[in-house]
Amino acid sequence: MMKEAGHSSEDRRQMVHVAMGGLALLLRFLTPWQATVLAAGAVAFNLFALPRLAGALYRPGEVRRRLFSGIVLYPVAVLLLILAFPDRRDIVASAWGILAFGDGMATLAGRHIASPRLSWNPEKSVAGSVAFVLFGGAAGSFLCWWCRPTVIPPAYEWFSIWMPWVAAVVAAAVETIPIKFDDNISVPAVASAVLWWTSLVSEDLVATAASSAMRLLPFALAANGAVAAAGYVARTVTLPGAIGGALIGVTVVVTCGWGGWGLLLATFTLAVVSSRLGLRRKIALGIAEGRGGRRGIGNAIANTGVATIAAMLSALTYAGDASRLAFVTALAAGGSDTVASEIGKAWGRRTLLLPTLARVPPGTSGAVSAEGTAAGVIGAVALAAIGAALHLIPMSTLPVVVIGATIGSLAESVLGATLEARGIVNNDVLNFANTAIAALAAIALAQAFR
C-alpha cells in the first residue's frame, strides 16, 4: 500500500492548479479527438502515477480516495468540457481558464490576504472572491479570444472578450455557496453553461430587444415594484427576496412580455398558497418553511433563475419557441415541486424515500408521497395550461411541459435523497437543478416528437 505524504503544501498545490491552465493554449492547435485523448491521459496520470511521483500535492486522506480528489476531478472536468463542447474549444478553454486561474488564485488570495469573511459562508473571503473574478475573468477572456479562430463561423468578438467576465462573476458567486460540491466540477460547469447560453445570443436581435425593453421598462418597474412591496407587507417574502423577485419580474416583462410575467406571478402565488396550507401541522412536526414561509432571494433565484435565462434567450436568440417552452416548463417544474412538497408535508400519509422506497418521516429530503405527487402533477398541468392560455406555448405542447416538470421533480427527489443529507448540495441547488433538468427534458421531448 502506498504511503500517504506526511505534509501537503496547499500553496504548492494551488500554484500547480493555476499553472495547468496554461495547457489550455494547446486547444487552438488540437482537434477535438486529440484533445479528448490528452485529457483522458491526464485523468489516468493523476489517478495512478501522480500519487507516486508527487504525493505531497494530495491533501491528507486524498490518496486513499483519490478518485474523488480535486487533483483527479480537475482533468475529469476538462475532459467533460471537451466532450460537451467538441466544436466550441473557445468555451472549453475559457471555462478551463476560469477554473485554473480564478479558483486557484481565489484560494491563494484567501489564504494570504486579510479581508472580511462572507456572511453566508465564513470559509470564503472578499479577497478570494475578488481574486476569482479578476484572474478568472482575465484568463477566461484571453483564452476565449485565443481559441476564437477554431470556431466556424467565428464567435462575435464581444462574446470572446466580455462574456468570460460574466461567466467568472457567476462562477465566483456559485463558488461561495456553503455546500461540499467540489469546485473543480461546479466552477467549470457553471462557467461553461453561462458561456454557452450567451453564445446563442444574436447580435441582430439585441438592438430590437433593447428598443422593446426601453418601452416596457417604466411599466415593468411600476408593476413589479408594487407586487414586491405588497409581498413584503404581507410577509410572503423577505426584503432581499422582494428586491430580487422584482428584478426577475422586470427582466421577464422586458424579454418575454406581459404573458410571461403573468405566468411568473401565477407560479409565485401558487407557491405562497401551498406553503400556507396545513401550516399548523407542518409547524407541529417542525417541517414548516423557514422564516415563517417567507421566500428569500435564494428561493427566487433557485426557482425562477432558469426561467429568467430562458426568457432572455427568447428575446435575444432565434430559438424563440424552444426558449419559451423552457420558460414555461421551468416555472411549471418549480411551482409544481413546491406544491408537491407542501401538500405532501401537510397531508401525505405514507412518505417514501427515492430511490430506495424506504418509509421516512414527512419533510425528509428526497421523500415523496402519493398525495404530494398527485398535487404536483395537477399544479404542473395548471401552470402549463396558463402558459398556453397566455400564448407562450401551443396547447399541443402541454403534455411535454407536464412530463418535463415531472422528470425534473423526480430527479430532484433522487438528488435530495443521495446528496443533500451529506451536505454536497442544498435545497436551493436542488430547486435550480429541478427546473434546469425539466426545461432540458421538455426541449428534448419536443424535438423528439416534432
N, C-alpha and C positions, 0 to 999 in steps of 0.2 A: 504494500500500500504506500502511496506517495505521502511524504511528509509535507504538511502544510507550512508555508512560510511563517516564521515567528513574528515578523513585523511587516506591515503593509503600509507603504507610503501613499497617502491619499493624494498629495500634491503630484507625485510622480505619475500616479495612475491617471489623474486628470490631464496632465501635460501630454501623455500618450493619447488619451481620448481626443484632445484637440488636434494633435499632430496627424492623426489618422484621417482627419477631414481633408488634408491636403491631397489624399489619393482620389478625391472626387474630381480633381483636374483631369484624370485619365479618361473620364466618361466621354469627353469630347472626341476621343480618338478610338473608342471601343465600340463594337457592335453590341446590341443587347445580349446576344448569345455569349460573347466574350466576357461581358460584364457579369453575367449570371454565373459563369464558371468560376471567375475570380472571387466573387462574393461567396459562393458555396465553399471554395477552398479556404477562404478566410474563416468561415464558421468552423470548418474541420480543424484548422490550425489552432484557433483559440480554444477549441474544446479539448483537443488531445495533446497538442505539442506545447502550447504556451505554459501550462502548469509546471512542466518540467524545466522549461527554459527561463521563465520569468515569473515564478510563483509569487514573488513579492508584490506583483501587481494585483493579486487577488486579496480581497478583504478577508478577515478571519471567518472561517466557516464556508467560504465560497468554493474552495477546491472540491469539497465533498458534494456540493450541489451545483457544480459549475454549469450544468445545462441551463440553469435559471439565473446565472450570474450576469451582471451587466457587461462583462467582458465578452461573453458569448452572445448575449442579446443584441449588442451593438452591431456586429456583422449580420446577424439574423435580420435586424431591421433594414439594413442596407439591401440585403437580398430580397426581402419582401417589397421594398420600394421598386427595385428593378423589375421584378415580376409584375407588379401592379401597373407600372407606367413604362412599358418597354419602348414606346415611341416618344416619350417625354423625358429624355435624360436631363433636360433643364430642371424639371420638377424634382427628379431624383437627386441631382447634385445640390440643389438649393436646400431641400429638406435635410440632406446629409450634412451640409454646412451648418444649418441651424442646430442640428443635434450636436455636432462636434464642437463648434466654437461657442454657440450660445449656452448649451447645457454645461459644457466643460468650464468655460470662463465664469459662469454663474457660481459654480461650486468653489472655484478658486477665490473669487471676489468675496463670497460669503464667509470663507474661512479666514481671510486676511484683512478685510476692510471692516472696520467697526461702523455699524449702521443700525437703525431701528429694525426690529423684527416685525413681520407681518402679523396683524392682529388675528387673522383667521388661521394662520399656520406659523407658529413661532419658530419652526425649524427653518423657515425661509426668511431672507432679509431683503431690505430695499436695495442694498448694494448688489446683491446677487441677481435680482430681477432686472435692474438697470443694465448690468453687465450682459445678461442674457440677451436683451433686446439690441444693445449696441453691437456686440460682437456677432451674435447670431444674424441680425439683420444685415450687417455689412458683408459677412461671409456668404449668406444666402443670396444676396443681391449680386455679388461678384460671380459666384458660381452659376447662377441662373443666366446671367449675361454671357459667361464664358461658354456655356453649352447651348446657347441660343442657335448657333448655326446647325445643330443636329436636328432641329425641329423643322418639318416641312408640312405646310408653309411656316415661315418663321413666326414666332410669337410677337405680339405687339411689344415695342421697346419699353413702353411704360409698365407693362406686365413684368418684364425681366428686371427692371430697376426697382420698382416700388412695391410690388406685391410680396416679395420675400420679407420686406419690413413688416407688412401687415401680418404675414404668417408668423414671424418671430414674436410679435406682440401677443398674438393669440396663444401661441405655444408657451410663452413665458407665463401667461395668466393661468393656463391649464396646469402648468408645472407646479403652481403654488397650491393646488387643491390638496387638502390633507388626506391623501389616500396612499396605499402602498403599491399601486400600479407602477411598474418600472418605467422610469423616464426614457430609457433607451427605446422603448416601444411607443409610449404616449406622445413624446415630442415629435418624432418624425411622422407619426400617423396624423397628428393634428396639423402640422406644418404642410404636409403634402395634400391633405384634404382642402385646406384653405387655398393653396396654390392651384389645385385642380378646379375648384369652384370658380375662382376668379379668372382662370384661363378660358372659361366658357363665355366670358363677357365679350360682346361685340362692340367694337368702337363706334359702329354706325348707329347703334341704338342708344348710346349713352346720352347724346345731345337731346334726342327726343324724350327719353325718360326724365332728364333733368328739367326740361321745359314743362312737362306734365307735373312733375313733383313740385315745382315752384308755384303752380296754380293751386294745387291741392294743399300745400303746406299750412297756410293760415287756418283753414278749416280743420285740418288734421290735428294741429296743435290745440285748437279750442276744444274739439270733441274729446280727445284723449286726456287733456288736462282736466276736463270736467269729470270724466269717468274715473280717473286716478284719484281725484280729490274725494269723490263720492265713496270709492272703495276704501280709502284711508279713514274717512269719517265713520264708515260703517264697520271698521275694524276687520275687513276681509283681507287687507294687505298691509304690510309694514311700509314705512316711508321709503326705504330703498326699493322695496317691491313696487310701490306706486310709481316711482320715477322710472325704474327700469321698464315696467309694463307700459308706461306712457310712451317711452322711446320706441319700444317694439311696435306699439299700436300705430304711431306716426309712420314708421318705416313700412308697415303693411299697407296703410292707406295710400301712400305716395307711390308704391310699387305695384300693388295688387288691387287697388281700388277699394271702394266702399263695400263691395261684396266680400272681399277678403276680410275687411275689418269686422263686418257683421258676423262672419263665422268665428273669428277670433273672440269676439265678445260673447257669442253663444257658448264657446268652449270654456271660457273663464266662468261664466255664470253656472254652467253645469258642474264644474269642479267645486265651486263655492257651495252650491246647494247640496251636492252629495257629501261634502265634508261636514255639513251640519246635521245630516240625517243620522239618527241613532247616537247622537253625541254623548248622551248620558252613559250609555253602555260602554262606549269607547273610553270615556274618562274613567269609569269604574274599573275597566280592565287595564288601564294605563297605556292604551294604544291610540289615543287621540293624536291628531296632528299637533306639532309643537306650536308655541306662540298662540294658543287658542284657536288654531286653524287658520291663522293669518298667513298669507303667502308672501314670501320674501323674494328678493331679486334672483337668488339661486333657483327657486321654483320657476320663476318666469323664464329664465334662460334655458333651464333643463327641459321644460315642457313645450316651449314655443321657439327655441333657438333654431331648430331645423326648419320649422315652418317659415320663420323670418328669412332665412337664407333662400328658401325656395321662392318666397315672394319676390325677393330682389332679383333672382335669376329669371323669373317670369317677365320682368321688365327689361332686363339687360342682355338677354340671350334670345336666340331664335328657337329655343326649346321651350316655348311658352306653354304648350299643352302638357308636356311632361312635368314642368315646374309647378303648374297649378295642381296637377294630380298629386305631386309630392306634398304641396302645401296643404291640401285638404286631408290627405292621409296622415300627415304628421300631426295635425291638430286632432283628427279623429282618434289617433292612437293615444296621444297624451290625455285627451278628455276621457276616452273610454277606459283607459287604465286607471285613472283616478276614480271613476265611478265604480269599477270592479273592486278596487281596493277598499274604498269606503263602505260600499254595500256589503262586501264580504266581512269586513270587521264589525259591521253593525248587526247583520242578520245571518251570517254564514254559520251553518250548523255543523258542518264537517269540513275542516280545513286540512288540505293535503299539501305536502311539500314536493315541488318538482325538482328533479326528475324521479326521485325515489318513491313518491306517493306515500311517504310516511305521514301519519297523522300528527299535526302540530297545533299549537295554540293560535288563535286568530292574531293577525298582526305580524307573524313571523315572516321575515324576508323571503320571498320566493314562493310563499304559500298561495294556494288558490282554493276557491270553494265554488260549488255549483251555482249558488245564488249570486256570488260576485261575478263569475264568468258570464252568466246569462245577462246580468245588468250591464256588463261591459260591452257585450255584443249589441245589445239594444242601444246603448249610448253611441257606439260606432255607426250603427245604421242611421240614427237620428242626425248625427253631425254630418255624415255623408249626404243624407237627403237635403239638409240645409245647404250644403255646398253646391249640390246640383240645382236647388231652387234659386240660388243666388248666381247661377250661370258660371260658376267657377269650373265645373266639370260636367260632362254629359251624364244624364241619368243612367246610361248604359254601363258606366264605369263604377256605379255604386257597389256592386259585389267585389270588385277589385279593391276598393278602399277598405271595405269591411274585412276582407281576407288579409290584406296587408296589415291592418291595425291589429288583427288577432295574432298574426305571426310575430309582430313586434312585442305584443304583450306576453306571449309565451316565452319568447327569447329573454325578455326582461326577468321573468319568473325564474328561469333556469340560471341566469347570471346572478340573480339575487341570492338564490339558494346556495350557489357554489362559491361566489366571490365576495358578496357584501359582508357576510358574517366574519370573514377573515380580514376585513379592512382593506381589501385590494381595491374595491370601488365603494362609492357611497350612493345614496338614493338619487341624488341629482344626476350623477353619471349614468345610473341605470335608466332614469327617465329620458335622458338625451339619447342613449343607445336605443331605447324602445322606439322613439319617434324616427330616428335615422334608419333603423332596420325596417320599420314599417314602410317608410317612404320608398326605400330602395326596392323592397319586395313588391310594392304596388306598381312601380315603373317596370320592373322585370315581368310581372304578370301581364300588364297591359301590352307590352311588346310581344310577349309570347302568344297572346290570343288576338293579335291585331289581324 
